[in-house]
Amino acid sequence: MIVVQHNCRKTYAVTIAILEIALERGAGVVCLQEPYIGPREISHPGFTLYWPEAKNRKDIRVAVAIKRDVLTSWILEHRTDLINSTHIQCLDIWDTHAHAQEGTKIRRTRLVNIYDQRVQQENAPSYRAIEKAQWSDIITRRTILAGDFNARSPSWDPFVQTSQNASYVESLIESYGLILHNTQEYTRREGKSKSIIDLTLSTRDISPLRSWEIDSELSTPSDHEVIIFSWEDLYREHTSYTSKPTIGWKINQLCQDERRREQAREDWLRRSQLHAINANSINSIQELEREASWIQDTLTSILDRWADPTRISIRSKRWWTKEVKEERTRYNRVKR
């Protein structure tokens, strides 16, 4: 299972960008910290988003995005019974087996998505979000804690000499024998300041992770880096959740080729004249569906004949051209 974690800085563009990156990297789960919460709806054709329960949506600081076809190979449970917080989410991911009875849970990996900060209350003292969690119930066996802890300690951050808001995180690591998977690469850069506040921790039952990295090539406008990690699937031959490529057509190329475009047009005119559709003669849903199928099948046949094929994925977009890709690479260089 591949997981992406990222702080979106509460912006729409970053939230959408990290979901696109997750698809490009083949991630099954995305842990979002400070996702966009606003008048525009966050949706994506490749992912289903899960949000914490909250009286006021503006208080939410985390969300989990699940790749839609992951559910064919895993069972996922959003454990609001263990933690019901606007700053912490708990997700149980169960391996299944192709030869086992449908719905049989084989092995559980618990993923905890965290954004820690001081939470203000009316007529009550403020508190840090992680201090309110019942960690003895949450951290059991195979557990991963991933997120923005807003904590700095010389134990993991070489860019700081004294601890800042790190005492509780340090005690969690010591109490549960957690393993820190970060390297000494910074996870946030603000101007000339560098820090490591986005952490990935796990119990020894799951260690070592199959991989952990900061993807410096696929960055977003956020000042936080993109972190990608993975663990070994129990049945790797069964857990291929990358979408199968779909065959499409190079439409732009066809439109630019005047000769082939004209041949395709004449082909359509000839076929449509032989199968003239009279809208006034359609008297039932079945007849309407039959004519719609004819149009679809005919257009497919014409494109197969006159347009070159191409492989498309769920993230393919007509506007994602070579020029846009080059500009994105140039932007990443300038940003760094």
QUINORBEL-V130254 format. One record per pair of residues at least 6 apart in sequence whose C-alpha atoms are under 6 Angstrom apart, sorted by the first residue. I is the first residue (numbers start at 1). GAP is how many residues later the second one is. Records with the same first field share a line. If there is no record, write none. Layout:
BEGIN
I = GAP ; GAP
END
This chain:
BEGIN
1 = 229 ; 230
2 = 25 ; 26 ; 227 ; 228
3 = 24 ; 26 ; 27 ; 225 ; 226 ; 227
4 = 26 ; 223 ; 224
5 = 25 ; 26 ; 27 ; 222
6 = 26 ; 220
7 = 26 ; 27
8 = 6 ; 7 ; 26 ; 27
9 = 25
10 = 24 ; 25 ; 26
11 = 25
12 = 24
14 = 206
15 = 20
26 = 216
28 = 39
29 = 36 ; 37
30 = 34 ; 35
31 = 33 ; 82
32 = 30 ; 31 ; 32
33 = 28 ; 29 ; 82
34 = 27 ; 28
46 = 21 ; 22
47 = 18 ; 19 ; 20 ; 21
48 = 17 ; 18
49 = 15 ; 16
50 = 13 ; 14
51 = 12
52 = 34
60 = 26
61 = 25 ; 26
62 = 25
70 = 171
73 = 166
74 = 20 ; 21 ; 22
75 = 18 ; 19
76 = 16 ; 17
77 = 14 ; 15
78 = 13
79 = 11 ; 12
87 = 28
88 = 25 ; 26
89 = 23 ; 24
90 = 21 ; 22
91 = 19 ; 20
92 = 17 ; 18
93 = 15 ; 16
94 = 11 ; 13 ; 14
95 = 11 ; 12
96 = 9 ; 10
109 = 33 ; 34
110 = 33
111 = 32 ; 33
112 = 33
113 = 33 ; 34
114 = 33
115 = 32 ; 33 ; 34
116 = 13 ; 33
117 = 11 ; 12
118 = 9 ; 10
119 = 7 ; 8 ; 9
120 = 6
141 = 64
142 = 63 ; 64
143 = 59 ; 60
144 = 57 ; 58
145 = 55 ; 56
146 = 53 ; 54
147 = 51 ; 52
148 = 49 ; 50
149 = 48
150 = 47
151 = 13 ; 14 ; 15 ; 46
152 = 11 ; 12 ; 14
153 = 10 ; 13
154 = 6 ; 7
157 = 39
178 = 24 ; 25
179 = 22 ; 23
180 = 21
181 = 19
186 = 8 ; 9 ; 10
187 = 9 ; 11 ; 37 ; 38
188 = 6 ; 7 ; 35 ; 36 ; 37
189 = 34
209 = 22
210 = 20 ; 21 ; 22
211 = 18 ; 19
212 = 16 ; 17
213 = 14 ; 15
214 = 12 ; 13
215 = 11
245 = 66 ; 67 ; 68
246 = 65 ; 66
247 = 63 ; 64
248 = 61 ; 62 ; 63
249 = 58 ; 59 ; 60 ; 61
250 = 58
254 = 7 ; 53
255 = 6
END
